[in-house]
Amino acid sequence: MVMGPTHAMSGAAVGLAVAQILPAQWGGVTTIPDALMFAGIAAGGALLPDLDSPQATVSRSFGPLSQGLSRVVENASQTFVNLTRSRKDPYCRNGHRTATHTLWFALGTGAAAAALMSAFGKAAAVALLFVLLGLAIRGLLPEWSKKADWLVITGVSALVAWAAWQWAPNSGSGVVMGSAVTIGVLTHLAGDFITKRGIPLLAPLPLGRQRWRNLGTPKPLRIAAAGPTDKVLLTAFTLMVLVQLYLVITGTTIAQQSLVPALTESKLRWWPAL
């Protein structure tokens, strides 16, 4: 798989881009704090699929709690695969990179998040930010996270969530804010899609005689985890995040650059929220 930092940074980059181009008429965010919250949720969402592996760094984000949850997700994924597999699919002995690496997981988690935020508004958005930011911190700062106690990561996540509660006006609709989770998961799937192993993107839909067939790019285009290409992608996504942060903070959004002319009438109003 693509490594955690690349997953998290890609989620943040795509999240910032989407936050800028979604028009306010569709429930898009209209303030700097909300745009950053949207990107933070997407960055954490980009680590969410790897909760199916207790060995993954992100599974230790909240200590025994996330470790226990990871084992539940892994076992549930393994059981689901074995219940739905065809005779041509091998018996699943490890739930990693199965059920949580499908298109349906991306859509389902986003729909669940949207339902929560539509029902409970800002409180749900901040709570989700707290959880997913813990995953994002593990992903973006793996070396520091290995040395830091999980309580420290929990404290940092809580501090940022508290700041969001104080300063983010919650300008985005529940559906839009929930979509940040789907965006994050989809960027994770895209990252794993281009690796040598691929992912069961459409499982358990039958593809030929199999239901859990891994899909991916043509073999010459696939990359190795932690290889040179992964490092290039991490650098590229980091630059994208930095450039977009500048655009967001200065109010020079993608929509205002007329790259998406149909959205120029819904220019994002950043500064009044500060």
JOZI-V628419 format. One record per pair of residues at least 6 apart in sequence whose C-alpha atoms are under 8 Angstrom apart, sorted by the first residue. I is the first residue (numbers start at 0). GAP is how many residues later the second one is. D is the distance in whole Angstrom. If there is no record, write none. Layout:
i=I gap=GAP d=D
i=I gap=GAP d=D
This chain:
i=0 gap=190 d=7
i=0 gap=191 d=5
i=0 gap=194 d=6
i=0 gap=196 d=8
i=0 gap=223 d=7
i=0 gap=224 d=5
i=1 gap=189 d=6
i=1 gap=190 d=6
i=1 gap=193 d=7
i=1 gap=222 d=8
i=1 gap=223 d=5
i=1 gap=224 d=7
i=1 gap=228 d=6
i=2 gap=222 d=6
i=2 gap=223 d=6
i=2 gap=227 d=7
i=3 gap=43 d=7
i=3 gap=134 d=8
i=3 gap=135 d=5
i=3 gap=136 d=7
i=3 gap=138 d=8
i=4 gap=134 d=5
i=4 gap=135 d=4
i=4 gap=136 d=7
i=4 gap=137 d=7
i=4 gap=229 d=7
i=5 gap=133 d=8
i=5 gap=134 d=8
i=5 gap=224 d=7
i=5 gap=225 d=8
i=5 gap=227 d=7
i=5 gap=228 d=5
i=5 gap=231 d=7
i=6 gap=36 d=8
i=6 gap=39 d=6
i=6 gap=40 d=6
i=6 gap=132 d=7
i=6 gap=180 d=7
i=6 gap=181 d=6
i=6 gap=184 d=7
i=7 gap=35 d=5
i=7 gap=36 d=6
i=7 gap=38 d=5
i=7 gap=39 d=6
i=7 gap=128 d=6
i=7 gap=131 d=6
i=7 gap=132 d=6
i=8 gap=34 d=6
i=8 gap=131 d=7
i=8 gap=225 d=7
i=8 gap=228 d=6
i=8 gap=229 d=6
i=8 gap=232 d=8
i=9 gap=33 d=7
i=9 gap=36 d=8
i=9 gap=177 d=7
i=9 gap=178 d=8
i=9 gap=224 d=8
i=9 gap=227 d=6
i=9 gap=228 d=8
i=10 gap=28 d=7
i=10 gap=31 d=5
i=10 gap=32 d=4
i=10 gap=33 d=7
i=10 gap=34 d=7
i=10 gap=35 d=5
i=10 gap=172 d=7
i=10 gap=173 d=5
i=10 gap=174 d=8
i=10 gap=176 d=6
i=10 gap=177 d=7
i=11 gap=27 d=5
i=11 gap=28 d=6
i=11 gap=30 d=6
i=11 gap=31 d=5
i=11 gap=172 d=8
i=11 gap=229 d=7
i=12 gap=26 d=7
i=12 gap=224 d=6
i=12 gap=225 d=8
i=12 gap=227 d=6
i=12 gap=228 d=5
i=12 gap=231 d=8
i=13 gap=25 d=8
i=13 gap=28 d=8
i=13 gap=169 d=7
i=13 gap=170 d=8
i=13 gap=173 d=8
i=14 gap=23 d=6
i=14 gap=24 d=4
i=14 gap=25 d=8
i=14 gap=27 d=5
i=14 gap=28 d=7
i=14 gap=165 d=7
i=14 gap=168 d=7
i=14 gap=169 d=7
i=15 gap=19 d=7
i=15 gap=20 d=7
i=15 gap=22 d=7
i=15 gap=23 d=5
i=15 gap=225 d=7
i=15 gap=228 d=7
i=15 gap=229 d=8
i=16 gap=227 d=7
i=16 gap=237 d=8
i=18 gap=9 d=7
i=18 gap=10 d=6
i=18 gap=16 d=6
i=18 gap=19 d=7
i=18 gap=20 d=7
i=19 gap=9 d=8
i=19 gap=15 d=7
i=19 gap=228 d=8
i=19 gap=233 d=6
i=19 gap=234 d=6
i=19 gap=235 d=7
i=19 gap=248 d=7
i=20 gap=232 d=8
i=20 gap=233 d=6
i=20 gap=234 d=6
i=20 gap=239 d=8
i=20 gap=242 d=7
i=21 gap=6 d=5
i=21 gap=7 d=7
i=21 gap=241 d=8
i=22 gap=6 d=8
i=22 gap=240 d=6
i=22 gap=243 d=5
i=22 gap=244 d=8
i=22 gap=245 d=8
i=23 gap=6 d=7
i=23 gap=148 d=8
i=23 gap=242 d=6
i=23 gap=244 d=7
i=24 gap=241 d=7
i=25 gap=150 d=8
i=26 gap=144 d=8
i=26 gap=145 d=5
i=26 gap=146 d=5
i=26 gap=148 d=8
i=26 gap=149 d=6
i=27 gap=143 d=7
i=27 gap=144 d=5
i=27 gap=145 d=7
i=27 gap=148 d=6
i=28 gap=6 d=6
i=28 gap=141 d=8
i=28 gap=142 d=5
i=28 gap=143 d=4
i=28 gap=144 d=8
i=28 gap=239 d=8
i=29 gap=141 d=6
i=29 gap=142 d=7
i=29 gap=238 d=5
i=29 gap=239 d=5
i=29 gap=240 d=6
i=30 gap=137 d=8
i=30 gap=138 d=8
i=30 gap=140 d=7
i=30 gap=237 d=7
i=30 gap=238 d=6
i=30 gap=239 d=4
i=30 gap=240 d=7
i=30 gap=241 d=8
i=30 gap=242 d=6
i=31 gap=216 d=7
i=31 gap=217 d=7
i=31 gap=238 d=5
i=31 gap=239 d=7
i=31 gap=241 d=7
i=31 gap=242 d=8
i=32 gap=131 d=7
i=32 gap=134 d=7
i=32 gap=135 d=5
i=32 gap=136 d=8
i=32 gap=240 d=8
i=33 gap=134 d=5
i=33 gap=135 d=7
i=33 gap=136 d=6
i=33 gap=137 d=7
i=33 gap=138 d=7
i=36 gap=92 d=7
i=36 gap=127 d=7
i=36 gap=131 d=8
i=37 gap=139 d=6
i=37 gap=142 d=6
i=38 gap=141 d=7
i=39 gap=89 d=7
i=39 gap=92 d=8
i=39 gap=93 d=6
i=39 gap=96 d=8
i=40 gap=87 d=7
i=40 gap=88 d=5
i=40 gap=91 d=6
i=40 gap=92 d=7
i=40 gap=139 d=6
i=40 gap=140 d=6
i=40 gap=143 d=7
i=41 gap=138 d=5
i=41 gap=139 d=5
i=41 gap=140 d=8
i=41 gap=141 d=6
i=41 gap=142 d=4
i=41 gap=143 d=8
i=42 gap=89 d=8
i=42 gap=90 d=7
i=42 gap=93 d=6
i=42 gap=141 d=6
i=43 gap=85 d=8
i=43 gap=87 d=8
i=43 gap=88 d=4
i=43 gap=89 d=5
i=43 gap=90 d=7
i=43 gap=91 d=5
i=43 gap=92 d=4
i=43 gap=137 d=8
i=43 gap=140 d=7
i=44 gap=87 d=6
i=44 gap=91 d=8
i=44 gap=135 d=7
i=44 gap=136 d=5
i=44 gap=137 d=7
i=44 gap=138 d=7
i=44 gap=139 d=4
i=44 gap=140 d=5
i=45 gap=90 d=8
i=45 gap=135 d=8
i=45 gap=137 d=8
i=45 gap=138 d=4
i=45 gap=139 d=5
i=45 gap=140 d=7
i=45 gap=141 d=6
i=45 gap=142 d=5
i=46 gap=11 d=7
i=46 gap=88 d=6
i=46 gap=89 d=7
i=46 gap=92 d=7
i=46 gap=137 d=8
i=46 gap=138 d=7
i=46 gap=141 d=7
i=47 gap=84 d=8
i=47 gap=87 d=7
i=47 gap=137 d=7
i=48 gap=48 d=8
i=48 gap=51 d=5
i=48 gap=52 d=6
i=48 gap=136 d=7
i=48 gap=139 d=7
i=49 gap=6 d=7
i=49 gap=8 d=7
i=49 gap=9 d=7
i=49 gap=46 d=7
i=49 gap=47 d=7
i=49 gap=50 d=8
i=50 gap=7 d=7
i=50 gap=8 d=5
i=50 gap=18 d=8
i=50 gap=19 d=5
i=50 gap=22 d=7
i=50 gap=23 d=8
i=51 gap=18 d=5
i=51 gap=19 d=7
i=51 gap=21 d=5
i=51 gap=22 d=4
i=51 gap=25 d=7
i=51 gap=43 d=7
i=51 gap=44 d=5
i=51 gap=45 d=7
i=51 gap=48 d=7
i=52 gap=6 d=7
i=52 gap=17 d=6
i=52 gap=18 d=7
i=52 gap=21 d=6
i=52 gap=42 d=8
i=52 gap=43 d=5
i=53 gap=6 d=8
i=53 gap=13 d=6
i=53 gap=16 d=5
i=53 gap=17 d=6
i=53 gap=20 d=8
i=56 gap=81 d=7
i=56 gap=82 d=7
i=56 gap=85 d=7
i=57 gap=77 d=5
i=57 gap=78 d=8
i=57 gap=80 d=6
i=57 gap=81 d=6
i=58 gap=7 d=5
i=58 gap=8 d=5
i=58 gap=11 d=6
i=58 gap=76 d=8
i=59 gap=6 d=6
i=59 gap=7 d=6
i=59 gap=90 d=7
i=60 gap=73 d=6
i=60 gap=74 d=6
i=60 gap=77 d=6
i=60 gap=89 d=6
i=60 gap=92 d=7
i=60 gap=93 d=8
i=61 gap=72 d=7
i=61 gap=88 d=6
i=61 gap=89 d=7
i=61 gap=91 d=8
i=61 gap=92 d=6
i=62 gap=87 d=5
i=62 gap=88 d=8
i=72 gap=22 d=8
i=73 gap=20 d=7
i=73 gap=21 d=5
i=73 gap=22 d=6
i=74 gap=19 d=8
i=74 gap=20 d=6
i=75 gap=19 d=7
i=76 gap=18 d=5
i=76 gap=19 d=7
i=76 gap=21 d=7
i=76 gap=22 d=5
i=76 gap=23 d=7
i=77 gap=14 d=6
i=77 gap=15 d=7
i=77 gap=16 d=6
i=77 gap=17 d=4
i=77 gap=18 d=8
i=77 gap=20 d=8
i=77 gap=21 d=8
i=78 gap=16 d=8
i=79 gap=19 d=7
i=80 gap=11 d=7
i=80 gap=14 d=8
i=80 gap=17 d=7
i=80 gap=18 d=7
i=80 gap=123 d=8
i=80 gap=131 d=8
i=81 gap=9 d=6
i=81 gap=10 d=6
i=83 gap=120 d=7
i=83 gap=127 d=7
i=84 gap=6 d=8
i=84 gap=119 d=7
i=84 gap=125 d=7
i=84 gap=126 d=6
i=84 gap=127 d=7
i=85 gap=123 d=7
i=85 gap=124 d=6
i=85 gap=125 d=6
i=86 gap=123 d=8
i=87 gap=121 d=6
i=87 gap=122 d=6
i=88 gap=121 d=6
i=88 gap=122 d=7
i=88 gap=123 d=6
i=88 gap=124 d=8
i=96 gap=102 d=7
i=96 gap=103 d=8
i=97 gap=101 d=7
i=97 gap=102 d=6
i=97 gap=114 d=8
i=98 gap=6 d=7
i=98 gap=101 d=8
i=98 gap=104 d=8
i=99 gap=6 d=8
i=100 gap=88 d=6
i=100 gap=98 d=6
i=100 gap=99 d=7
i=100 gap=100 d=6
i=101 gap=87 d=8
i=101 gap=97 d=7
i=101 gap=98 d=6
i=101 gap=99 d=4
i=101 gap=100 d=6
i=101 gap=101 d=6
i=102 gap=83 d=8
i=102 gap=98 d=6
i=102 gap=99 d=6
i=103 gap=98 d=8
i=105 gap=75 d=8
i=105 gap=76 d=5
i=105 gap=77 d=8
i=105 gap=79 d=5
i=105 gap=80 d=6
i=106 gap=75 d=6
i=107 gap=74 d=8
i=108 gap=72 d=7
i=108 gap=73 d=7
i=109 gap=68 d=5
i=109 gap=69 d=5
i=109 gap=70 d=7
i=109 gap=71 d=5
i=109 gap=72 d=5
i=110 gap=64 d=8
i=110 gap=67 d=7
i=110 gap=68 d=7
i=111 gap=66 d=8
i=112 gap=15 d=8
i=112 gap=64 d=8
i=112 gap=65 d=5
i=112 gap=66 d=8
i=112 gap=68 d=7
i=113 gap=60 d=5
i=113 gap=61 d=5
i=113 gap=62 d=7
i=113 gap=63 d=7
i=113 gap=64 d=4
i=113 gap=65 d=7
i=114 gap=59 d=7
i=114 gap=60 d=7
i=114 gap=63 d=8
i=115 gap=8 d=6
i=115 gap=58 d=8
i=116 gap=6 d=8
i=116 gap=7 d=5
i=116 gap=8 d=6
i=116 gap=56 d=8
i=116 gap=57 d=5
i=116 gap=58 d=7
i=116 gap=60 d=7
i=116 gap=61 d=7
i=117 gap=55 d=7
i=117 gap=56 d=4
i=117 gap=57 d=7
i=118 gap=55 d=8
i=120 gap=49 d=8
i=120 gap=53 d=7
i=121 gap=43 d=8
i=121 gap=48 d=6
i=122 gap=42 d=8
i=124 gap=52 d=7
i=125 gap=35 d=6
i=125 gap=36 d=8
i=125 gap=38 d=7
i=125 gap=39 d=6
i=126 gap=34 d=7
i=128 gap=28 d=8
i=128 gap=32 d=6
i=129 gap=27 d=5
i=129 gap=28 d=6
i=129 gap=30 d=7
i=129 gap=31 d=5
i=130 gap=26 d=7
i=132 gap=24 d=6
i=133 gap=19 d=6
i=133 gap=20 d=6
i=133 gap=22 d=8
i=133 gap=23 d=6
i=136 gap=8 d=8
i=136 gap=16 d=7
i=137 gap=7 d=6
i=137 gap=15 d=8
i=144 gap=8 d=8
i=168 gap=104 d=7
i=188 gap=10 d=7
i=188 gap=12 d=8
i=191 gap=6 d=6
i=191 gap=7 d=7
i=192 gap=6 d=6
i=192 gap=22 d=7
i=192 gap=23 d=5
i=192 gap=24 d=7
i=193 gap=22 d=6
i=193 gap=23 d=5
i=193 gap=27 d=7
i=193 gap=28 d=5
i=193 gap=29 d=6
i=194 gap=21 d=7
i=194 gap=22 d=8
i=194 gap=27 d=5
i=194 gap=28 d=5
i=194 gap=29 d=6
i=194 gap=30 d=7
i=195 gap=20 d=8
i=195 gap=23 d=7
i=195 gap=26 d=5
i=195 gap=27 d=6
i=195 gap=28 d=6
i=196 gap=17 d=7
i=196 gap=19 d=7
i=197 gap=16 d=5
i=197 gap=17 d=5
i=197 gap=18 d=5
i=197 gap=19 d=8
i=198 gap=14 d=8
i=198 gap=15 d=5
i=198 gap=16 d=5
i=198 gap=17 d=7
i=199 gap=12 d=6
i=199 gap=13 d=6
i=199 gap=14 d=4
i=199 gap=15 d=6
i=200 gap=13 d=7
i=200 gap=14 d=6
i=201 gap=10 d=8
i=202 gap=8 d=6
i=202 gap=9 d=5
i=202 gap=10 d=7
i=203 gap=7 d=5
i=203 gap=8 d=6
i=204 gap=6 d=5
i=204 gap=7 d=8
i=205 gap=6 d=8
i=206 gap=6 d=7
i=215 gap=6 d=8
i=222 gap=6 d=7
i=222 gap=7 d=8
i=223 gap=6 d=8
i=246 gap=6 d=5
i=246 gap=7 d=8
i=247 gap=22 d=8
i=248 gap=21 d=8
i=250 gap=17 d=8
i=250 gap=18 d=8
i=250 gap=19 d=6
i=250 gap=20 d=7
i=252 gap=14 d=8
i=252 gap=15 d=7
i=253 gap=6 d=7
i=254 gap=6 d=7
i=254 gap=8 d=6
i=254 gap=9 d=5
i=254 gap=11 d=8
i=254 gap=12 d=6
i=255 gap=8 d=6
i=255 gap=11 d=6
i=257 gap=6 d=6
